[in-house]
Amino acid sequence: MKRWRRLLRWSALPIALILLILGAVTLPLPLPTGVVLIALGLAVAAFNPTLLRRIRRLRGQFPNANHKLRQITPSLPAFIQRILQRTDSRT
């Protein structure tokens, strides 16, 4: 079981990076897909405890982006809401 958990933590990293990059690229588009992709990338990256701490710090450094993530959190599925609340810089 520990082996699977470790594999999940480290395999989540490339997936999260791809989602974050796609979100950053599509952020200027008129559709809000960029913010949703960034939220999904943060949610996937939060499986790694080291990245969880870094995401909290990063969200604290960018209050505008953190505010947008807080705004869309209620409209996302419950598992993403929990992870985004875990990475919120205010908690």
N, C-alpha and C positions, 0 to 999 in steps of 0.2 A: 504493500500500500504506500509506503514512504517513497518507493521508487517512482510510482506513478505520479505522486504529488510533486516530486522534484522535476520530473519530466514535464508536467503541466506548467510549472512555474517558468521553466526556461524556454519551453516552446511558445509560451504566450508572448515572449519578448519580440520576436520577429513579426508576429501577427499584429501586435499592438503598434509597432513602428510603421508597418504598412498602412494601417488604418489612420494613424496620426498624420502621416505624409499625405495620404489621399485627402484627408480632412483639411489640411493646410492649403493644398492645391485648389480644392473646390470651395474654400471659404469665401472668396470674392464673388462667386456666382449668385444670381438672384434667388435661387432656391436654397433653403437652409440645410442642404445636405452636408456642408462642411462642418457645421457645429455638431450634427448628429454623428458623423464619422469620428470627429475628435472625441466626443463623449464615449463612443464605443471603444475607441483606442485606449482611452483612460481606464475604462472598465476592464478591458482585457489585461492591461498592464498592472492593474492592482492585485493580480494574483501573486506577484513577486513582492515580498515584503520590502526589499531594498528600493524597488521602484515606487512602492506605495509612499514611502517617506519622501522621495524626490518629487513625486507628483504633488504632494501636499505643499512642499516648499515652492514649487513652480507655480501652482495655482495662487499662492500668496503673493508672488511677484507680479502677477498679471491680474489685477482685480477686475478689469473689464471682461476678460475672457471667463473668469471665475463667475462673475455675475450672470453672463449668458448661459453658462452651464447650469447654474442654479435655476434659471428661468425655465429651461427645457426639461429639467429633471422630472417634474410631475407628469409629463406627457410620455415618458419612456416606460418600457416594461419594468416590473418590480425588481428583477435581479440587477438591472443596470442602475436603477435608482439607489439601491443599497450600496453598490460599489462607488457611485459618484458621491454619495453622502460620506462614505469612508475616506474619500480622497479630498473632501472639502477642506480648505485651509482654515476655516473658522472652528472646526471641531478639534 
